[in-house]
Amino acid sequence: EPEVTQTPSHQVTQMGQEVILRCVPISNHLYFYWYRQILGQKVEFLVSFYNNEISEKSEIFDDQFSVERPDGSNFTLKIRSTKLEDSAMYFCASMRQADLSYTFGSGTRLTVV
Amino acid sequence: LAKTTQPISMDSYEGQEVNITCSHNNIATNDYITWYQQFPSQGPRFIIQGYKTKVTNEVASLFIPADRKSSTLSLPRVSLSDTAVYYCLVGVASGGSYIPTFGRGTSLIVHP
């Protein structure tokens, strides 16, 4: 079964540093998403991406965040100047149009210290 | 976007059938109903999707009454590995504008 692959699985960074979280969506999917889940809380939408541009973003996705599809296969989330409250699981997802089903990656656990 | 309401938690025992009901009173005509499962420290996993009546796959069944204002996810003969959070989502994708919105979900605990 096709998978969404995320790397790294766990990242520890110091407050104020920049991090890049990487995702490889399923190859024939066209819509990509980033979500985050703070420990014990809901899965929250950050941003959706289609046709090489952002299609929707939440109020969480401010200027600190950016997304990119640099090479047609990878999909990245960059967080500039990380804060303690950015510590969370970050999930990438891609959508299959045939049945509108979303496949999520196994996530990157980001810890900001 | 249709709001959904699910029980916060449920308990069951191995071998039992579990039914989790989700209310979505303001579901729109074009909305589909989708259920996801999430294990701790993992991403949500698609279980089943339906529009009306009954849908069954190798994992679960989804029952949707004629008015579509609720839906019931049925897990036959649960095992300990079915302990997870189950989310009911309602909406439709159109040009990528549908954003799956997760609520608190139902935390299912299966006991030996």
Chai-1 contact restraints between the chains, C-beta under 6 A:
chainA,res_idxA,chainB,res_idxB,connection_type,confidence,min_distance_angstrom,max_distance_angstrom,comment,restraint_id
A,Y31,B,G96,contact,1.0,0.0,6.0,A-B,restraint_1
A,K42,B,F102,contact,1.0,0.0,6.0,A-B,restraint_2
A,V43,B,F102,contact,1.0,0.0,6.0,A-B,restraint_3
A,F45,B,I99,contact,1.0,0.0,6.0,A-B,restraint_4
A,S48,B,G96,contact,1.0,0.0,6.0,A-B,restraint_5
A,Y50,B,G96,contact,1.0,0.0,6.0,A-B,restraint_6
A,S55,B,G96,contact,1.0,0.0,6.0,A-B,restraint_7
A,E56,B,I99,contact,1.0,0.0,6.0,A-B,restraint_8
A,F91,B,G43,contact,1.0,0.0,6.0,A-B,restraint_9
A,L100,B,A93,contact,1.0,0.0,6.0,A-B,restraint_10
A,S101,B,F46,contact,1.0,0.0,6.0,A-B,restraint_11
A,Y102,B,P100,contact,1.0,0.0,6.0,A-B,restraint_12
A,F104,B,G43,contact,1.0,0.0,6.0,A-B,restraint_13
A,F104,B,P44,contact,1.0,0.0,6.0,A-B,restraint_14
A,G105,B,G43,contact,1.0,0.0,6.0,A-B,restraint_15
A,S106,B,Q42,contact,1.0,0.0,6.0,A-B,restraint_16
A,S106,B,G43,contact,1.0,0.0,6.0,A-B,restraint_17
A,G107,B,G43,contact,1.0,0.0,6.0,A-B,restraint_18
